[in-house]
């Protein structure tokens, strides 16, 4: 099942769509409070997809694939390396990634994104999947030069537009071995498998909720495979998670 947030005419709504269907069934309410169908259906082609959730925070994992850590001459840390993106970093499918004059190097990082479905605190890994609503595609857009020059990554990874999410939330997915592919202008740049994650989804949920409450709609970005690289104005970057779909954004010169 695919859960969507979208604009249709002058309305913003939530909806559900089955795999292979080109119709969206409109829902009343959010995904987290037993939404009910309104009975209305709209064509998927006629809606403008929005970021599927508005998280209170995005928790991100760095260096969670050994081959990516090796790109920077490092290895996977002994414990998950975490950082946060603010809610204002989130943009939706087809929204522009705007380059900033403060940076000369902006990189894509395609990642599996986990959407939390219920308030989660002190969750054990064996129970973790009960707290997950579903999965979407994420791009941990990074100002690589500032990541290297700043001790903390608030600028490098928390700037406006640094967290494209979408195109929707897939609720029926086993995230333990799916392909994560990133393309720039149609050319494959990253192709990883989540089976190579050093810390898997359930382990991460236990680790994070031992010290931080995750709220419904919060997002976990699980880390990026090898092959990160720069974006320039005019590029189209796509992140595809097998079994979920494709998130596409274009890159614009900003100011
Ligand atoms: Mg990342």
Boltz pocket constraint, residues with backbone or C-beta under 6 A from the ligand:
constraints:
  - pocket:
      binder: B
      contacts: [[A, 60], [A, 61], [A, 62], [A, 109], [A, 111], [A, 140], [A, 223], [A, 224]]
      max_distance: 6.0
